[in-house]
Amino acid sequence: MQSTTALCSAVLSLAVLTAGAAAEHRPDADIKSAIEDSYTFKNNLAGDGVKVAVRDGVVTLSGTVSEPYHRTLAAETAEAQHGVKSVDDP
């Protein structure tokens, strides 16, 4: 009984770890679309010229904003998307 419990526990742990690792990967195009289609980008940043590029989960924001806080808003919105590893806002 003890060995069965240990085996089940090991299998369950492996399944959880594998599922977590698989869930982390998201195609760059999907990340870019999610950012650009977000409520914040479509409404709060619609008049700004923020451009989004994604490579290997790293988001690069460029362009112009009409208000200084829009830069922070754009970066925070990008960071919140699933699959984003980091945001570069030069």
PDB file of N, CA, C and O in Angstrom, chain B, residues numbered from 101:
ATOM      1  N   MET B 101       0.821  -1.200   0.000  1.00  0.00           N
ATOM      2  CA  MET B 101       0.000   0.000   0.000  1.00  0.00           C
ATOM      3  C   MET B 101       0.861   1.259   0.000  1.00  0.00           C
ATOM      4  O   MET B 101       0.564   2.227  -0.699  1.00  0.00           O
ATOM      5  N   GLN B 102       1.931   1.232   0.793  1.00  0.00           N
ATOM      6  CA  GLN B 102       2.801   2.396   0.879  1.00  0.00           C
ATOM      7  C   GLN B 102       3.467   2.683  -0.465  1.00  0.00           C
ATOM      8  O   GLN B 102       3.594   3.842  -0.860  1.00  0.00           O
ATOM      9  N   SER B 103       3.892   1.634  -1.167  1.00  0.00           N
ATOM     10  CA  SER B 103       4.551   1.833  -2.461  1.00  0.00           C
ATOM     11  C   SER B 103       3.564   2.340  -3.503  1.00  0.00           C
ATOM     12  O   SER B 103       3.939   3.123  -4.377  1.00  0.00           O
ATOM     13  N   THR B 104       2.312   1.909  -3.426  1.00  0.00           N
ATOM     14  CA  THR B 104       1.288   2.395  -4.352  1.00  0.00           C
ATOM     15  C   THR B 104       1.027   3.879  -4.116  1.00  0.00           C
ATOM     16  O   THR B 104       0.897   4.643  -5.073  1.00  0.00           O
ATOM     17  N   THR B 105       0.950   4.285  -2.880  1.00  0.00           N
ATOM     18  CA  THR B 105       0.737   5.690  -2.539  1.00  0.00           C
ATOM     19  C   THR B 105       1.910   6.544  -3.006  1.00  0.00           C
ATOM     20  O   THR B 105       1.714   7.633  -3.545  1.00  0.00           O
ATOM     21  N   ALA B 106       3.114   6.056  -2.801  1.00  0.00           N
ATOM     22  CA  ALA B 106       4.304   6.793  -3.234  1.00  0.00           C
ATOM     23  C   ALA B 106       4.346   6.916  -4.749  1.00  0.00           C
ATOM     24  O   ALA B 106       4.695   7.971  -5.280  1.00  0.00           O
ATOM     25  N   LEU B 107       3.988   5.832  -5.453  1.00  0.00           N
ATOM     26  CA  LEU B 107       3.981   5.857  -6.918  1.00  0.00           C
ATOM     27  C   LEU B 107       2.933   6.837  -7.429  1.00  0.00           C
ATOM     28  O   LEU B 107       3.209   7.626  -8.333  1.00  0.00           O
ATOM     29  N   CYS B 108       1.744   6.794  -6.861  1.00  0.00           N
ATOM     30  CA  CYS B 108       0.683   7.725  -7.272  1.00  0.00           C
ATOM     31  C   CYS B 108       1.097   9.169  -7.016  1.00  0.00           C
ATOM     32  O   CYS B 108       0.849  10.049  -7.841  1.00  0.00           O
ATOM     33  N   SER B 109       1.717   9.404  -5.888  1.00  0.00           N
ATOM     34  CA  SER B 109       2.182  10.748  -5.554  1.00  0.00           C
ATOM     35  C   SER B 109       3.234  11.230  -6.545  1.00  0.00           C
ATOM     36  O   SER B 109       3.208  12.385  -6.970  1.00  0.00           O
ATOM     37  N   ALA B 110       4.157  10.351  -6.911  1.00  0.00           N
ATOM     38  CA  ALA B 110       5.202  10.715  -7.871  1.00  0.00           C
ATOM     39  C   ALA B 110       4.613  11.013  -9.245  1.00  0.00           C
ATOM     40  O   ALA B 110       5.010  11.980  -9.896  1.00  0.00           O
ATOM     41  N   VAL B 111       3.666  10.184  -9.688  1.00  0.00           N
ATOM     42  CA  VAL B 111       3.033  10.389 -10.995  1.00  0.00           C
ATOM     43  C   VAL B 111       2.250  11.695 -11.002  1.00  0.00           C
ATOM     44  O   VAL B 111       2.315  12.454 -11.969  1.00  0.00           O
ATOM     45  N   LEU B 112       1.519  11.958  -9.942  1.00  0.00           N
ATOM     46  CA  LEU B 112       0.746  13.198  -9.848  1.00  0.00           C
ATOM     47  C   LEU B 112       1.659  14.417  -9.849  1.00  0.00           C
ATOM     48  O   LEU B 112       1.363  15.410 -10.513  1.00  0.00           O
ATOM     49  N   SER B 113       2.751  14.352  -9.123  1.00  0.00           N
ATOM     50  CA  SER B 113       3.710  15.465  -9.094  1.00  0.00           C
ATOM     51  C   SER B 113       4.292  15.727 -10.470  1.00  0.00           C
ATOM     52  O   SER B 113       4.419  16.879 -10.885  1.00  0.00           O
ATOM     53  N   LEU B 114       4.646  14.668 -11.176  1.00  0.00           N
ATOM     54  CA  LEU B 114       5.193  14.808 -12.522  1.00  0.00           C
ATOM     55  C   LEU B 114       4.163  15.419 -13.466  1.00  0.00           C
ATOM     56  O   LEU B 114       4.504  16.263 -14.294  1.00  0.00           O
ATOM     57  N   ALA B 115       2.914  14.999 -13.345  1.00  0.00           N
ATOM     58  CA  ALA B 115       1.859  15.538 -14.202  1.00  0.00           C
ATOM     59  C   ALA B 115       1.663  17.029 -13.959  1.00  0.00           C
ATOM     60  O   ALA B 115       1.498  17.798 -14.906  1.00  0.00           O
ATOM     61  N   VAL B 116       1.681  17.434 -12.711  1.00  0.00           N
ATOM     62  CA  VAL B 116       1.509  18.853 -12.375  1.00  0.00           C
ATOM     63  C   VAL B 116       2.675  19.675 -12.903  1.00  0.00           C
ATOM     64  O   VAL B 116       2.465  20.748 -13.469  1.00  0.00           O
ATOM     65  N   LEU B 117       3.894  19.193 -12.729  1.00  0.00           N
ATOM     66  CA  LEU B 117       5.074  19.916 -13.217  1.00  0.00           C
ATOM     67  C   LEU B 117       5.078  20.013 -14.733  1.00  0.00           C
ATOM     68  O   LEU B 117       5.412  21.062 -15.284  1.00  0.00           O
ATOM     69  N   THR B 118       4.711  18.935 -15.413  1.00  0.00           N
ATOM     70  CA  THR B 118       4.679  18.933 -16.875  1.00  0.00           C
ATOM     71  C   THR B 118       3.608  19.885 -17.383  1.00  0.00           C
ATOM     72  O   THR B 118       3.841  20.623 -18.341  1.00  0.00           O
ATOM     73  N   ALA B 119       2.449  19.879 -16.759  1.00  0.00           N
ATOM     74  CA  ALA B 119       1.371  20.775 -17.179  1.00  0.00           C
ATOM     75  C   ALA B 119       1.774  22.226 -16.985  1.00  0.00           C
ATOM     76  O   ALA B 119       1.469  23.066 -17.831  1.00  0.00           O
ATOM     77  N   GLY B 120       2.452  22.537 -15.894  1.00  0.00           N
ATOM     78  CA  GLY B 120       2.901  23.906 -15.640  1.00  0.00           C
ATOM     79  C   GLY B 120       3.897  24.370 -16.671  1.00  0.00           C
ATOM     80  O   GLY B 120       3.821  25.506 -17.137  1.00  0.00           O
ATOM     81  N   ALA B 121       4.828  23.514 -17.036  1.00  0.00           N
ATOM     82  CA  ALA B 121       5.836  23.873 -18.040  1.00  0.00           C
ATOM     83  C   ALA B 121       5.199  24.064 -19.400  1.00  0.00           C
ATOM     84  O   ALA B 121       5.570  24.979 -20.135  1.00  0.00           O
ATOM     85  N   ALA B 122       4.248  23.214 -19.746  1.00  0.00           N
ATOM     86  CA  ALA B 122       3.585  23.333 -21.042  1.00  0.00           C
ATOM     87  C   ALA B 122       2.738  24.595 -21.107  1.00  0.00           C
ATOM     88  O   ALA B 122       2.633  25.222 -22.162  1.00  0.00           O
ATOM     89  N   ALA B 123       2.137  24.969 -19.992  1.00  0.00           N
ATOM     90  CA  ALA B 123       1.281  26.146 -19.969  1.00  0.00           C
ATOM     91  C   ALA B 123       2.078  27.435 -20.119  1.00  0.00           C
ATOM     92  O   ALA B 123       1.523  28.451 -20.538  1.00  0.00           O
ATOM     93  N   GLU B 124       3.357  27.420 -19.790  1.00  0.00           N
ATOM     94  CA  GLU B 124       4.179  28.619 -19.874  1.00  0.00           C
ATOM     95  C   GLU B 124       4.439  29.051 -21.314  1.00  0.00           C
ATOM     96  O   GLU B 124       4.560  30.244 -21.591  1.00  0.00           O
ATOM     97  N   HIS B 125       4.524  28.095 -22.226  1.00  0.00           N
ATOM     98  CA  HIS B 125       4.848  28.435 -23.608  1.00  0.00           C
ATOM     99  C   HIS B 125       3.611  28.966 -24.328  1.00  0.00           C
ATOM    100  O   HIS B 125       2.540  28.361 -24.285  1.00  0.00           O
ATOM    101  N   ARG B 126       3.780  30.088 -24.978  1.00  0.00           N
ATOM    102  CA  ARG B 126       2.714  30.678 -25.781  1.00  0.00           C
ATOM    103  C   ARG B 126       3.381  31.304 -26.993  1.00  0.00           C
ATOM    104  O   ARG B 126       4.363  32.031 -26.846  1.00  0.00           O
ATOM    105  N   PRO B 127       2.872  31.037 -28.176  1.00  0.00           N
ATOM    106  CA  PRO B 127       3.492  31.601 -29.383  1.00  0.00           C
ATOM    107  C   PRO B 127       3.559  33.132 -29.329  1.00  0.00           C
ATOM    108  O   PRO B 127       2.657  33.792 -28.814  1.00  0.00           O
ATOM    109  N   ASP B 128       4.641  33.669 -29.870  1.00  0.00           N
ATOM    110  CA  ASP B 128       4.845  35.120 -29.876  1.00  0.00           C
ATOM    111  C   ASP B 128       3.685  35.863 -30.530  1.00  0.00           C
ATOM    112  O   ASP B 128       3.265  36.914 -30.046  1.00  0.00           O
ATOM    113  N   ALA B 129       3.171  35.320 -31.622  1.00  0.00           N
ATOM    114  CA  ALA B 129       2.059  35.975 -32.325  1.00  0.00           C
ATOM    115  C   ALA B 129       0.820  36.066 -31.439  1.00  0.00           C
ATOM    116  O   ALA B 129       0.094  37.058 -31.487  1.00  0.00           O
ATOM    117  N   ASP B 130       0.577  35.035 -30.630  1.00  0.00           N
ATOM    118  CA  ASP B 130      -0.566  35.054 -29.713  1.00  0.00           C
ATOM    119  C   ASP B 130      -0.378  36.106 -28.620  1.00  0.00           C
ATOM    120  O   ASP B 130      -1.323  36.802 -28.246  1.00  0.00           O
ATOM    121  N   ILE B 131       0.838  36.212 -28.120  1.00  0.00           N
ATOM    122  CA  ILE B 131       1.132  37.219 -27.091  1.00  0.00           C
ATOM    123  C   ILE B 131       0.915  38.616 -27.661  1.00  0.00           C
ATOM    124  O   ILE B 131       0.277  39.459 -27.029  1.00  0.00           O
ATOM    125  N   LYS B 132       1.446  38.858 -28.855  1.00  0.00           N
ATOM    126  CA  LYS B 132       1.308  40.173 -29.493  1.00  0.00           C
ATOM    127  C   LYS B 132      -0.165  40.520 -29.700  1.00  0.00           C
ATOM    128  O   LYS B 132      -0.593  41.635 -29.401  1.00  0.00           O
ATOM    129  N   SER B 133      -0.935  39.567 -30.208  1.00  0.00           N
ATOM    130  CA  SER B 133      -2.364  39.804 -30.429  1.00  0.00           C
ATOM    131  C   SER B 133      -3.089  40.093 -29.125  1.00  0.00           C
ATOM    132  O   SER B 133      -3.939  40.981 -29.065  1.00  0.00           O
ATOM    133  N   ALA B 134      -2.754  39.342 -28.080  1.00  0.00           N
ATOM    134  CA  ALA B 134      -3.412  39.546 -26.789  1.00  0.00           C
ATOM    135  C   ALA B 134      -3.150  40.945 -26.248  1.00  0.00           C
ATOM    136  O   ALA B 134      -4.043  41.579 -25.686  1.00  0.00           O
ATOM    137  N   ILE B 135      -1.926  41.419 -26.419  1.00  0.00           N
ATOM    138  CA  ILE B 135      -1.584  42.766 -25.944  1.00  0.00           C
ATOM    139  C   ILE B 135      -2.338  43.812 -26.759  1.00  0.00           C
ATOM    140  O   ILE B 135      -2.992  44.692 -26.201  1.00  0.00           O
ATOM    141  N   GLU B 136      -2.242  43.710 -28.074  1.00  0.00           N
ATOM    142  CA  GLU B 136      -2.877  44.703 -28.948  1.00  0.00           C
ATOM    143  C   GLU B 136      -4.399  44.675 -28.863  1.00  0.00           C
ATOM    144  O   GLU B 136      -5.050  45.700 -29.069  1.00  0.00           O
ATOM    145  N   ASP B 137      -4.974  43.507 -28.560  1.00  0.00           N
ATOM    146  CA  ASP B 137      -6.429  43.382 -28.463  1.00  0.00           C
ATOM    147  C   ASP B 137      -6.957  43.614 -27.049  1.00  0.00           C
ATOM    148  O   ASP B 137      -8.163  43.534 -26.816  1.00  0.00           O
ATOM    149  N   SER B 138      -6.064  43.899 -26.111  1.00  0.00           N
ATOM    150  CA  SER B 138      -6.489  44.118 -24.728  1.00  0.00           C
ATOM    151  C   SER B 138      -7.350  45.378 -24.625  1.00  0.00           C
ATOM    152  O   SER B 138      -7.253  46.289 -25.447  1.00  0.00           O
ATOM    153  N   TYR B 139      -8.183  45.401 -23.602  1.00  0.00           N
ATOM    154  CA  TYR B 139      -9.040  46.560 -23.356  1.00  0.00           C
ATOM    155  C   TYR B 139      -8.206  47.832 -23.240  1.00  0.00           C
ATOM    156  O   TYR B 139      -8.562  48.869 -23.800  1.00  0.00           O
ATOM    157  N   THR B 140      -7.107  47.747 -22.517  1.00  0.00           N
ATOM    158  CA  THR B 140      -6.258  48.920 -22.290  1.00  0.00           C
ATOM    159  C   THR B 140      -5.712  49.475 -23.591  1.00  0.00           C
ATOM    160  O   THR B 140      -5.755  50.685 -23.814  1.00  0.00           O
ATOM    161  N   PHE B 141      -5.198  48.604 -24.456  1.00  0.00           N
ATOM    162  CA  PHE B 141      -4.635  49.081 -25.718  1.00  0.00           C
ATOM    163  C   PHE B 141      -5.722  49.622 -26.637  1.00  0.00           C
ATOM    164  O   PHE B 141      -5.507  50.623 -27.321  1.00  0.00           O
ATOM    165  N   LYS B 142      -6.883  48.979 -26.666  1.00  0.00           N
ATOM    166  CA  LYS B 142      -7.955  49.407 -27.569  1.00  0.00           C
ATOM    167  C   LYS B 142      -8.649  50.680 -27.096  1.00  0.00           C
ATOM    168  O   LYS B 142      -9.198  51.425 -27.908  1.00  0.00           O
ATOM    169  N   ASN B 143      -8.629  50.930 -25.799  1.00  0.00           N
ATOM    170  CA  ASN B 143      -9.349  52.091 -25.275  1.00  0.00           C
ATOM    171  C   ASN B 143      -8.433  53.187 -24.736  1.00  0.00           C
ATOM    172  O   ASN B 143      -8.482  54.320 -25.213  1.00  0.00           O
ATOM    173  N   ASN B 144      -7.612  52.868 -23.763  1.00  0.00           N
ATOM    174  CA  ASN B 144      -6.778  53.890 -23.127  1.00  0.00           C
ATOM    175  C   ASN B 144      -5.597  54.329 -23.980  1.00  0.00           C
ATOM    176  O   ASN B 144      -5.156  55.474 -23.880  1.00  0.00           O
ATOM    177  N   LEU B 145      -5.080  53.436 -24.815  1.00  0.00           N
ATOM    178  CA  LEU B 145      -3.891  53.757 -25.612  1.00  0.00           C
ATOM    179  C   LEU B 145      -4.195  53.846 -27.107  1.00  0.00           C
ATOM    180  O   LEU B 145      -3.279  53.871 -27.928  1.00  0.00           O
ATOM    181  N   ALA B 146      -5.466  53.894 -27.454  1.00  0.00           N
ATOM    182  CA  ALA B 146      -5.877  53.862 -28.862  1.00  0.00           C
ATOM    183  C   ALA B 146      -5.303  55.021 -29.673  1.00  0.00           C
ATOM    184  O   ALA B 146      -4.960  54.838 -30.842  1.00  0.00           O
ATOM    185  N   GLY B 147      -5.193  56.189 -29.089  1.00  0.00           N
ATOM    186  CA  GLY B 147      -4.690  57.350 -29.813  1.00  0.00           C
ATOM    187  C   GLY B 147      -3.177  57.468 -29.827  1.00  0.00           C
ATOM    188  O   GLY B 147      -2.624  58.335 -30.504  1.00  0.00           O
ATOM    189  N   ASP B 148      -2.514  56.608 -29.088  1.00  0.00           N
ATOM    190  CA  ASP B 148      -1.054  56.649 -29.013  1.00  0.00           C
ATOM    191  C   ASP B 148      -0.445  55.787 -30.117  1.00  0.00           C
ATOM    192  O   ASP B 148      -1.129  54.973 -30.738  1.00  0.00           O
ATOM    193  N   GLY B 149       0.822  55.978 -30.341  1.00  0.00           N
ATOM    194  CA  GLY B 149       1.518  55.211 -31.371  1.00  0.00           C
ATOM    195  C   GLY B 149       2.393  54.121 -30.788  1.00  0.00           C
ATOM    196  O   GLY B 149       3.563  54.001 -31.152  1.00  0.00           O
ATOM    197  N   VAL B 150       1.833  53.319 -29.879  1.00  0.00           N
ATOM    198  CA  VAL B 150       2.615  52.251 -29.251  1.00  0.00           C
ATOM    199  C   VAL B 150       2.672  51.052 -30.192  1.00  0.00           C
ATOM    200  O   VAL B 150       1.646  50.557 -30.659  1.00  0.00           O
ATOM    201  N   LYS B 151       3.890  50.600 -30.458  1.00  0.00           N
ATOM    202  CA  LYS B 151       4.099  49.424 -31.301  1.00  0.00           C
ATOM    203  C   LYS B 151       4.579  48.282 -30.414  1.00  0.00           C
ATOM    204  O   LYS B 151       5.332  48.486 -29.462  1.00  0.00           O
ATOM    205  N   VAL B 152       4.123  47.070 -30.751  1.00  0.00           N
ATOM    206  CA  VAL B 152       4.444  45.885 -29.964  1.00  0.00           C
ATOM    207  C   VAL B 152       5.193  44.889 -30.837  1.00  0.00           C
ATOM    208  O   VAL B 152       4.756  44.567 -31.942  1.00  0.00           O
ATOM    209  N   ALA B 153       6.316  44.407 -30.337  1.00  0.00           N
ATOM    210  CA  ALA B 153       7.064  43.327 -30.987  1.00  0.00           C
ATOM    211  C   ALA B 153       7.346  42.270 -29.923  1.00  0.00           C
ATOM    212  O   ALA B 153       7.615  42.599 -28.768  1.00  0.00           O
ATOM    213  N   VAL B 154       7.282  41.000 -30.319  1.00  0.00           N
ATOM    214  CA  VAL B 154       7.525  39.916 -29.368  1.00  0.00           C
ATOM    215  C   VAL B 154       8.482  38.909 -29.994  1.00  0.00           C
ATOM    216  O   VAL B 154       8.301  38.485 -31.136  1.00  0.00           O
ATOM    217  N   ARG B 155       9.497  38.535 -29.235  1.00  0.00           N
ATOM    218  CA  ARG B 155      10.442  37.513 -29.686  1.00  0.00           C
ATOM    219  C   ARG B 155      10.808  36.630 -28.494  1.00  0.00           C
ATOM    220  O   ARG B 155      11.343  37.098 -27.490  1.00  0.00           O
ATOM    221  N   ASP B 156      10.507  35.358 -28.634  1.00  0.00           N
ATOM    222  CA  ASP B 156      10.781  34.384 -27.567  1.00  0.00           C
ATOM    223  C   ASP B 156      10.177  34.804 -26.230  1.00  0.00           C
ATOM    224  O   ASP B 156      10.789  34.608 -25.180  1.00  0.00           O
ATOM    225  N   GLY B 157       8.982  35.378 -26.270  1.00  0.00           N
ATOM    226  CA  GLY B 157       8.291  35.783 -25.051  1.00  0.00           C
ATOM    227  C   GLY B 157       8.719  37.116 -24.480  1.00  0.00           C
ATOM    228  O   GLY B 157       8.166  37.570 -23.478  1.00  0.00           O
ATOM    229  N   VAL B 158       9.704  37.752 -25.108  1.00  0.00           N
ATOM    230  CA  VAL B 158      10.173  39.065 -24.649  1.00  0.00           C
ATOM    231  C   VAL B 158       9.474  40.137 -25.478  1.00  0.00           C
ATOM    232  O   VAL B 158       9.606  40.168 -26.702  1.00  0.00           O
ATOM    233  N   VAL B 159       8.737  41.006 -24.813  1.00  0.00           N
ATOM    234  CA  VAL B 159       7.977  42.061 -25.483  1.00  0.00           C
ATOM    235  C   VAL B 159       8.819  43.325 -25.547  1.00  0.00           C
ATOM    236  O   VAL B 159       9.403  43.746 -24.549  1.00  0.00           O
ATOM    237  N   THR B 160       8.877  43.929 -26.737  1.00  0.00           N
ATOM    238  CA  THR B 160       9.534  45.224 -26.904  1.00  0.00           C
ATOM    239  C   THR B 160       8.467  46.231 -27.308  1.00  0.00           C
ATOM    240  O   THR B 160       7.764  46.045 -28.301  1.00  0.00           O
ATOM    241  N   LEU B 161       8.357  47.296 -26.527  1.00  0.00           N
ATOM    242  CA  LEU B 161       7.413  48.373 -26.821  1.00  0.00           C
ATOM    243  C   LEU B 161       8.187  49.550 -27.386  1.00  0.00           C
ATOM    244  O   LEU B 161       9.262  49.894 -26.895  1.00  0.00           O
ATOM    245  N   SER B 162       7.634  50.161 -28.419  1.00  0.00           N
ATOM    246  CA  SER B 162       8.267  51.341 -29.008  1.00  0.00           C
ATOM    247  C   SER B 162       7.172  52.287 -29.476  1.00  0.00           C
ATOM    248  O   SER B 162       5.986  51.963 -29.410  1.00  0.00           O
ATOM    249  N   GLY B 163       7.579  53.450 -29.945  1.00  0.00           N
ATOM    250  CA  GLY B 163       6.620  54.430 -30.430  1.00  0.00           C
ATOM    251  C   GLY B 163       6.458  55.590 -29.471  1.00  0.00           C
ATOM    252  O   GLY B 163       7.344  55.891 -28.671  1.00  0.00           O
ATOM    253  N   THR B 164       5.307  56.236 -29.570  1.00  0.00           N
ATOM    254  CA  THR B 164       5.054  57.431 -28.765  1.00  0.00           C
ATOM    255  C   THR B 164       3.765  57.289 -27.961  1.00  0.00           C
ATOM    256  O   THR B 164       2.877  56.511 -28.310  1.00  0.00           O
ATOM    257  N   VAL B 165       3.684  58.057 -26.878  1.00  0.00           N
ATOM    258  CA  VAL B 165       2.472  58.110 -26.061  1.00  0.00           C
ATOM    259  C   VAL B 165       2.097  59.566 -25.836  1.00  0.00           C
ATOM    260  O   VAL B 165       2.954  60.450 -25.836  1.00  0.00           O
ATOM    261  N   SER B 166       0.810  59.801 -25.645  1.00  0.00           N
ATOM    262  CA  SER B 166       0.331  61.174 -25.467  1.00  0.00           C
ATOM    263  C   SER B 166       0.492  61.670 -24.033  1.00  0.00           C
ATOM    264  O   SER B 166       0.548  62.876 -23.795  1.00  0.00           O
ATOM    265  N   GLU B 167       0.565  60.753 -23.091  1.00  0.00           N
ATOM    266  CA  GLU B 167       0.718  61.092 -21.676  1.00  0.00           C
ATOM    267  C   GLU B 167       1.833  60.233 -21.089  1.00  0.00           C
ATOM    268  O   GLU B 167       1.948  59.060 -21.445  1.00  0.00           O
ATOM    269  N   PRO B 168       2.655  60.782 -20.202  1.00  0.00           N
ATOM    270  CA  PRO B 168       3.751  59.997 -19.622  1.00  0.00           C
ATOM    271  C   PRO B 168       3.302  58.693 -18.944  1.00  0.00           C
ATOM    272  O   PRO B 168       3.993  57.679 -19.042  1.00  0.00           O
ATOM    273  N   TYR B 169       2.160  58.714 -18.264  1.00  0.00           N
ATOM    274  CA  TYR B 169       1.708  57.507 -17.568  1.00  0.00           C
ATOM    275  C   TYR B 169       1.253  56.416 -18.532  1.00  0.00           C
ATOM    276  O   TYR B 169       1.136  55.257 -18.136  1.00  0.00           O
ATOM    277  N   HIS B 170       0.994  56.769 -19.791  1.00  0.00           N
ATOM    278  CA  HIS B 170       0.604  55.765 -20.784  1.00  0.00           C
ATOM    279  C   HIS B 170       1.739  54.775 -21.047  1.00  0.00           C
ATOM    280  O   HIS B 170       1.501  53.614 -21.378  1.00  0.00           O
ATOM    281  N   ARG B 171       2.960  55.247 -20.896  1.00  0.00           N
ATOM    282  CA  ARG B 171       4.118  54.358 -21.077  1.00  0.00           C
ATOM    283  C   ARG B 171       4.089  53.247 -20.018  1.00  0.00           C
ATOM    284  O   ARG B 171       4.282  52.073 -20.332  1.00  0.00           O
ATOM    285  N   THR B 172       3.849  53.631 -18.779  1.00  0.00           N
ATOM    286  CA  THR B 172       3.749  52.655 -17.690  1.00  0.00           C
ATOM    287  C   THR B 172       2.556  51.738 -17.898  1.00  0.00           C
ATOM    288  O   THR B 172       2.647  50.530 -17.681  1.00  0.00           O
ATOM    289  N   LEU B 173       1.449  52.307 -18.315  1.00  0.00           N
ATOM    290  CA  LEU B 173       0.235  51.537 -18.565  1.00  0.00           C
ATOM    291  C   LEU B 173       0.466  50.482 -19.647  1.00  0.00           C
ATOM    292  O   LEU B 173       0.025  49.341 -19.509  1.00  0.00           O
ATOM    293  N   ALA B 174       1.151  50.862 -20.715  1.00  0.00           N
ATOM    294  CA  ALA B 174       1.448  49.921 -21.801  1.00  0.00           C
ATOM    295  C   ALA B 174       2.341  48.785 -21.305  1.00  0.00           C
ATOM    296  O   ALA B 174       2.097  47.619 -21.615  1.00  0.00           O
ATOM    297  N   ALA B 175       3.367  49.123 -20.543  1.00  0.00           N
ATOM    298  CA  ALA B 175       4.295  48.109 -20.028  1.00  0.00           C
ATOM    299  C   ALA B 175       3.597  47.160 -19.058  1.00  0.00           C
ATOM    300  O   ALA B 175       3.808  45.948 -19.119  1.00  0.00           O
ATOM    301  N   GLU B 176       2.774  47.694 -18.171  1.00  0.00           N
ATOM    302  CA  GLU B 176       2.065  46.854 -17.207  1.00  0.00           C
ATOM    303  C   GLU B 176       1.054  45.946 -17.895  1.00  0.00           C
ATOM    304  O   GLU B 176       0.861  44.803 -17.480  1.00  0.00           O
ATOM    305  N   THR B 177       0.415  46.446 -18.938  1.00  0.00           N
ATOM    306  CA  THR B 177      -0.540  45.637 -19.694  1.00  0.00           C
ATOM    307  C   THR B 177       0.174  44.489 -20.392  1.00  0.00           C
ATOM    308  O   THR B 177      -0.309  43.357 -20.388  1.00  0.00           O
ATOM    309  N   ALA B 178       1.316  44.779 -20.987  1.00  0.00           N
ATOM    310  CA  ALA B 178       2.089  43.733 -21.662  1.00  0.00           C
ATOM    311  C   ALA B 178       2.581  42.697 -20.654  1.00  0.00           C
ATOM    312  O   ALA B 178       2.486  41.495 -20.904  1.00  0.00           O
ATOM    313  N   GLU B 179       3.103  43.151 -19.527  1.00  0.00           N
ATOM    314  CA  GLU B 179       3.619  42.256 -18.483  1.00  0.00           C
ATOM    315  C   GLU B 179       2.561  41.301 -17.957  1.00  0.00           C
ATOM    316  O   GLU B 179       2.875  40.176 -17.568  1.00  0.00           O
ATOM    317  N   ALA B 180       1.319  41.739 -17.941  1.00  0.00           N
ATOM    318  CA  ALA B 180       0.230  40.942 -17.379  1.00  0.00           C
ATOM    319  C   ALA B 180      -0.213  39.799 -18.289  1.00  0.00           C
ATOM    320  O   ALA B 180      -0.949  38.914 -17.852  1.00  0.00           O
ATOM    321  N   GLN B 181       0.221  39.806 -19.534  1.00  0.00           N
ATOM    322  CA  GLN B 181      -0.211  38.768 -20.471  1.00  0.00           C
ATOM    323  C   GLN B 181       0.493  37.447 -20.198  1.00  0.00           C
ATOM    324  O   GLN B 181       1.688  37.410 -19.905  1.00  0.00           O
ATOM    325  N   HIS B 182      -0.263  36.379 -20.299  1.00  0.00           N
ATOM    326  CA  HIS B 182       0.272  35.030 -20.105  1.00  0.00           C
ATOM    327  C   HIS B 182       1.345  34.735 -21.148  1.00  0.00           C
ATOM    328  O   HIS B 182       1.140  34.977 -22.337  1.00  0.00           O
ATOM    329  N   GLY B 183       2.466  34.222 -20.715  1.00  0.00           N
ATOM    330  CA  GLY B 183       3.539  33.845 -21.631  1.00  0.00           C
ATOM    331  C   GLY B 183       4.627  34.885 -21.793  1.00  0.00           C
ATOM    332  O   GLY B 183       5.655  34.610 -22.412  1.00  0.00           O
ATOM    333  N   VAL B 184       4.421  36.080 -21.245  1.00  0.00           N
ATOM    334  CA  VAL B 184       5.428  37.143 -21.354  1.00  0.00           C
ATOM    335  C   VAL B 184       6.530  36.898 -20.326  1.00  0.00           C
ATOM    336  O   VAL B 184       6.268  36.767 -19.131  1.00  0.00           O
ATOM    337  N   LYS B 185       7.766  36.840 -20.818  1.00  0.00           N
ATOM    338  CA  LYS B 185       8.920  36.632 -19.934  1.00  0.00           C
ATOM    339  C   LYS B 185       9.421  37.952 -19.370  1.00  0.00           C
ATOM    340  O   LYS B 185       9.768  38.039 -18.192  1.00  0.00           O
ATOM    341  N   SER B 186       9.459  38.982 -20.215  1.00  0.00           N
ATOM    342  CA  SER B 186       9.887  40.305 -19.769  1.00  0.00           C
ATOM    343  C   SER B 186       9.411  41.338 -20.777  1.00  0.00           C
ATOM    344  O   SER B 186       9.007  41.002 -21.891  1.00  0.00           O
ATOM    345  N   VAL B 187       9.467  42.599 -20.369  1.00  0.00           N
ATOM    346  CA  VAL B 187       9.063  43.710 -21.234  1.00  0.00           C
ATOM    347  C   VAL B 187      10.217  44.686 -21.325  1.00  0.00           C
ATOM    348  O   VAL B 187      10.749  45.136 -20.310  1.00  0.00           O
ATOM    349  N   ASP B 188      10.596  45.006 -22.546  1.00  0.00           N
ATOM    350  CA  ASP B 188      11.653  45.982 -22.810  1.00  0.00           C
ATOM    351  C   ASP B 188      10.981  47.240 -23.334  1.00  0.00           C
ATOM    352  O   ASP B 188      10.341  47.221 -24.385  1.00  0.00           O
ATOM    353  N   ASP B 189      11.127  48.315 -22.607  1.00  0.00           N
ATOM    354  CA  ASP B 189      10.503  49.586 -22.972  1.00  0.00           C
ATOM    355  C   ASP B 189      11.590  50.653 -23.007  1.00  0.00           C
ATOM    356  O   ASP B 189      11.750  51.430 -22.067  1.00  0.00           O
ATOM    357  N   PRO B 190      12.341  50.674 -24.123  1.00  0.00           N
ATOM    358  CA  PRO B 190      13.506  51.587 -24.189  1.00  0.00           C
ATOM    359  C   PRO B 190      13.146  53.056 -24.113  1.00  0.00           C
ATOM    360  O   PRO B 190      14.030  53.911 -24.158  1.00  0.00           O
TER     361      PRO B 190
END
